[in-house]
Amino acid sequence: MNQRASQIYHNYVRPHMALDNRTPAEACGIEIKGKDKWKTLIENS
């Protein structure tokens, strides 16, 4: 995985314990719906 993909994964796909199992994006009000968040991000880009 390249650096940009890692950053996207970290900010939009991976839940964080410190954020009550939400992603940083969700904590900021950005919601990525669906079971396959990678696919949703690609479709919406």
N, C-alpha and C positions, 0 to 999 in steps of 0.2 A: 504494500500500500504506500503510495507516495505521500508527501507531506500535506498536500492540499486535501487529499481524501481523508487523511487522519484527522485533520482539523474539522472537516465537515462531519465526520463520524462523531468526534468528541462533542461538538456543539449542537448537533441536530438529532443524533440517533442514540447515543449512549446515555442512559440514565445515571445520575449522580446521587450518592447517598446523602451528601450534604444539602442537596436540593429536594429532599423528600422523594427520591427516585424519579425526579423529573429531569429533563435535559435542560441545559442552559437556555436554549431557545424557548422551551415551554415556560421556564421561570420568567422570561421576558415577554410572555404573551404570544409567542409564535407557536402555533400548533401544527404538527405534522400528523395527519390522520392516516389510519390504515395499519395493518400488521407489518407490511414491508415498507418501512420508512425510507430505505434507499430508493426503492422504485418510485415512491411518491415524490421524493425530492427531484429525481430525474425527470419525471413526467411534468412537474411544475416549473422546471427550469427553462 
